[in-house]
């Protein structure tokens, strides 16, 4: 549950995409079965608090003595230990039901009865928010013959489904990708539950065929093996279809926000570093879309892609408004510098958007005039190289490419503008076509300048994150 909730948080912070989070969800479902193995193999005298409390002690000591990353690491260790302290208390609290619940007062071992037991398992996990605690309790009841194997298996299946509710609750009110992550956990575990219900009888039959008379004496091992088996099978079955699974969830929960701003979660404003990083990622996506649109204007059919400029303008405005809501005091901390860099970045992106929207006719002159063949190819090539660098997170490389392109453009366009003005003066070129060419040259200079500034401030924003 904690792992899945963390994945939901990463998606909300823009540090991970929704499809990437699916891998963590799949893995967490298998990983959570380890607690059952620990209890079944180490015996029912095993106390998780044996190592939980030392973790809390070590973590709190590091937090009190050290600052920075070491202190944060101690904080994480202490929190991790507290998770297991809570798990211990849940185990102790639920173990009291061992002498109260018996196979006779639970639903009969029929398909309807198993579904009722699944529902009971879901209810138990809703109360405890921990399937591991529930599984440990079921193992204890199975060990004391309070329930039989089939009933225990159905309860564990229900607990596997019930553990998804916490992540679903966390996702309420979050961004669309956060909601998709929470819902996908529920959807995936429901599919796994259906598979597991169908496997209970065949599993018990195969066990008895392979090792007759050993299921009941080893019911605890059989149960944790069943728990791991159906989770592993679920992963093996769904993994090749992860992309299709993600597309289905995206259709069920469509985005009402532009793709550039769907990660701008208001909840993250309480955590300025995460809010800044989400804003930076949104701005970078807007920049890439704008660069691809420039290539489209220049007739680059291979890498160019037309953007909805009105939608892009709305997204830029929304990103700027989001940044305005991030409250950071001016100091030497990198967060303040990152905020300043993002403001510069978005300002230049807005002005580059104007070059594409309000001055599209100048871009058409660059596209159609044979005199601009080389500058046009140079811009398209630089744009694609920058996009590739940004996509691979080579921000320093992107800044160097953009700066080099700006220097070359300023130099070449100065010579070109001098040549055009001389032609106009010598009556070799009319004033109207000459002015169009001068404006096209000026458009290239302005575009190169904004590109260089955008890449520079993108690099600075990333550097400021680690200060």
N, C-alpha and C positions, 0 to 999 in steps of 0.2 A: 504493500500500500504506500509506504513512504517513498519507495523508488518511483512508483507511478506518479505520485503527487509531485515529486521532484521533476519528472519528465514534463508534466503539465506546466510547471513553473518555467522550465527551460524554453518550452514552446512559446509561452506567453512573453518571455523576455527576448524572443527573437534569436536566442542562441542555438536553437535547433528547429528544424522544420517539422511539420506534422508527420510526413512519411518517415523521417528519421526516428521520431519518437516511437513509432510502431515497433521498431526493433527492440527498444528498451522494454516496452510493454510485454512483448512476446517472451523476452528473456526473464523478466521479473516473475512471470507466471511459473516458469520452471524453477527459478532460484528460490522462490518462497517455499518450495517443498523440502528444502534442506532442514528447516526446523523440525519437521516430522522425523526425518532420518536421525537427527541428533538425539531426539527424545527416545525414539525406538531403539537405537543402537547403544546409547550410553545409559539407558535405564531410567526408571521413573523417580530416581533420587537425584537426577540431574537438575541443578539449579542454574538457570541462566544468569542470575545475579552474581554468581561466582566471578565472572569476568566483567559484568556490567558495571558494578560499583567501582572497581579499579579504573575502568575507562573514564568514568565521570570524574574521579579524583585526578587522573593524569590530565584530562582535558581542562578542568577548571584551574589547575595549577599553571598550565601553559598560558591560559588566558589571562591570569592574574599577573604573571611574571613577565611575559613577553608582549610585544605589540606587533603590529603589521601582520605579515603572512603567518608567522609562527603562532601568534595569538589567535588568528582566525582558524588555523589548523586545530589548535586546542579547543576552540569553541565547537568546531565540527565533531571532534572526538567525544567531547562531553555530551553533545546532543545525541550522538550515535549511541552512547552508553545509556542515556535516559530512555531511549526507545526500548531497550531491553529491560530496563527497570520496570517500565510500564507493562511490558509483555509478561514479566514475572508476576506482577500483581494481578493481571488478567487471568493467568493460569491458576494462581492460588484461589482467586475468587470463584472461578467456574468449576474448579475441582470439587467443590462442595456438593455439586449436583450428582456426583457419582453414585451415591447410595439412594438417591431419590428416583432417578430415571432407570427403568428396566425395559427389556425388549417387549414385555407384555403391554406396557402403557404407551408404546410408540406405535405408529402406523404399521400395518402388516406388510410383509415382504411381497407386495404386488407392484405393478407399474404405477398404479395410482398412489399406493403407499409410498413408493420411492419418491414420487414427485412431491408428496406432502413433506417428506423428510428433507428434500432439497430446499423447500420453502422454509422449513425450520432452521436449516443451516444458514440460509440467507438472513433470517431474522436474528440469529445469534451473532453473526458478523456485523450486522447493522448496529447492534448494541455495543459490541466490543471494538469495532473498527480494526480488527486484527484476525485474519484467517489463521495465522500461525498459532495464536492462543487457542482458537477453536479446535484446530487439528490436534494440538497437544492434549486438550481436554477429551476429545473423542478417543484418542489413543488410550488415555487413562481409563475411560469407561469401557473400552473394548478389552483392556487388560483385566479389568475386574468383572468381566462377563455381564456388564450392565446392558450392553447392546451386542448384536451379532455383526458379522463382517459386512453383510449386504446393507444393513442399516447404517453402519459407520461410513461405508463408501458413499451412500446417498447424502449423508450429512456433510461430508467433505466436499462433494460436488457443489452443494448449496453454499458452503463457505467460500469456495472459489469464486462464485458469482457475487456473493455479498461483499467481498473485498473491493469490488469495483465502485461501490457507492461513494466512498470517500473521495476518490479522484473526480467522480461526477459532481459531487457537491462543490469541490474546489473550483471546477470549471464554470460554474454558474456565474453569469455576469461577466465572464472573460471574453477575450477576442474570439473570433470565429475558429481559429486554429486551436485555441485552448479548449473550446467546446467540442471540437472534432476529436481531440485527443481523449478527453474524458468519455465521450460517447463510444469511441472505438474500443476502449477497454471493456465497456459493458457488452458491446456487440460481440467482440471476440470471445469473451468468457462465456456468453450464452451459447455460442456455437460449440465451444469446448464442452459445456455442460451436457448438451444434447448427445455429443459423441460419447462422453463418459457414461451417461445413463445406459446407452446401448451396449457398453463394454462390460458392465458389472457381471452379468451372467456368463458371457464367454470367458472372461478373465478367471472367475472362480472355477469354471469347468476345466479350462486348460491347466490351471494350477494343480487341481486334483488329479488330472490325467498324468501330468508329468511327475508329481510327487504325491501319491495317494496318502491321505490321512495327515498331511502336514499343514493344511490351511488353518485350521482352528488353533493348533499349538503355536503357530507363527503368525497369528492374525495381525499383529502390530506391524511386522515387516511387510506382510502382504498388502496392508492398507497404504503404507507410505510408498511402496513400490507402485501400487495402482495410481496413487496421486501423481507421482512423477511421470508414470507411463502416459496417462491421458493428456497431461500438459505437454509432454514431448511430442506426442502424436499430433496434437493441435498445432504446434509450431511447425512441424515437418509438413503438414498439409497446407497451412496458410502461407508459409514463407515464399513459395514460388509465385504466389498470387498477391503479394504485398501491394504492388502498384494498383492492381484492380480493386483490392480491398480499400485502399486509400481513396480511389476515385468514387467508389460506392458511398463511402462516408461523406465525401465532399458534396455529392449530389443530395444526400439526405439532409445535410446541414450546409446549404449554399451560403456563400459570402454576400453580404449586403454592402460591404465596404469595398472601395477600390483595392486591388491587390497590393498596391504600394503602401497602403496605410492600415491594412487589416491587423497588423501587429502592434499598433499604437494603443496599447491597453492602458486605460486610465488608472487601473490598480497599481501599475508600476511607478506612478508618479511619487509614491511613498518611498521608493528606492531609487534616488537620482542616478546612480551609476548604471543601473539596468535600463532606466528610462532613456538615458543618453545613448546607450548602445542600440536600443530599439530604434530611436530616431535616426541614428547614423546609418543603420541598415536600410531603413525606409528611404532615406535620402540617396543612398547609393543605388538602390533599385530604380529610383526616379531618374537618376543621372544616366544609368545604363540605357533606360528606355529612350531618353532624349538623344543620346549619342547614336543609338540605332536609327532613330528618326532622321537625324542629320544625314546618315548614310543613305537612307531611303530618298531623301530630297535630292541627293547627288546622283541618284540612279544606280546605286549599288544593290543589285538584285540578290547577291549572294548573302550579304551580311546586314543589309538594311531592312528595317521593319517599321512600318508606319505606326505612329502612336496616336491615340486619341488626345489631342492637345488640350481640349477642354477638360477632360478627365484628369490629365496630368497636371494641369494648372490647379484644379481643385485639390489634388493630392499634395502638391507642394504647399498650398496655403494651409492645409490641415496639419502637415508636418511642422510648419512654422508655428502654428498655434499650439501644437503639442509641446514644442520646445519652450515656448513662452510660459507654459505652466510648470516647467521644471524649476524649482526654487533652490538655488545654490548661492551661498554667500561667497563674495570675492575673497580669495586667499591664494596661497601658493600651491594649493592642491590641484592635481591634474584635472579634476572634475570641472573646475571653473574654466580652465584653458580649453577643455574639450567643448564646453558649451559655446565659448567664443568662436572656436573653429567651425562648429556646426552652423552658427549664425552666418558666418562668412560663406560657408559652403552653399547654403540654401540661397543666399543673396545672389551669388554668381549663377546658380542654377536657374533662378527666376529670370535673370537677365539673358541667359542663353536661351531660355524658353521664348522670350520676346523676339530674339533674333530669328527663331524658327517660325513663330506665329505671325508677328507683325511685319517681318521682313522676308517672307517666303519668296517674294518676287526677286529678291537679290540672290537667293540660293538658286533660283531657276536660271538666272544669268550665268552663274558659275557652272551649272550643269550643261547649259546649251552652247556656251561660247567655246570655240576651239582653243582660244587663248588660255583657257583655264584647265586644259586637259591634265597637265602635270600637277598643278595645285589641288585639283579635285581628287586625283588619285592619291596624292600625298595625305590629304585630310581623311579620306576613307580608310587608308591603311593605318594611319595613326589612331583613328577611332577604334578600329577593330583590335589593335594591339593593346590599347588602354582597357577596353572591355575585357579582353582575355586576362590582363594583369589584375584587374579588379576582381574578376571571378575566381582567380587563384589566390586572392588575398596578397598579391605582390604589390602593395600600395606604394612602396618606394620606387619600384620599376614603373608603375603607371605615372607617377609624378615626373620622373626623368623623361619619359617618352613625350608627355604633354609639354614640358618645358622646352625640350629640343624642337618639337614641332612649332611652338610659338616663335622661337628665335628664328627658325628658317622661314616661317611665313612672313614675319615682319621684314626680314631682309629682302626676300624675293618680291614682296608686294610693294615695298618702297621703290625698288627699281622699276617695277611694272607701272606704278602710278606716275613716275617721272616720264616714262616712255609714252604713256597715254596722253599726258598733258602736252608734251611736245607735239604729238600728232595733231591734237586739237588746235594748237597754236599755228601749226604749219598747214592747216586746212586739209590734212590727210584723213581726218576723222571728224565727223559732225559732232556738235556739242551734245545732242541728245544721246546717240549711242555711246559717246565718250563718257558722259556722266553715268550711264548705266554700268559701264565697265569699272569706273572709279568707285561706284557704290558697291559693286560686287567684291572688289579688292578690299574695301573697307570692311565688308561683311566677314570676309575670311580672317582679317586681322582681329576683329572683335571676337569671333568664334574661337580663334586660337587662344586669345587671352583668357576668356572665361573657362575654357577647357583646362588650361594650365593652372588657374587659380582653384578650380574645383578639385583637381587631382592633388594639388598641394595641401589644401585644407582637409581633404579626406585622409591624406597621410598624417597630418598633424593631429586630427581627431583620434586616429588609432594610436599614435605615439602617446598622446595625452592620457589614454586609458591605462597605461602601465606606469605612469609617473606616481 
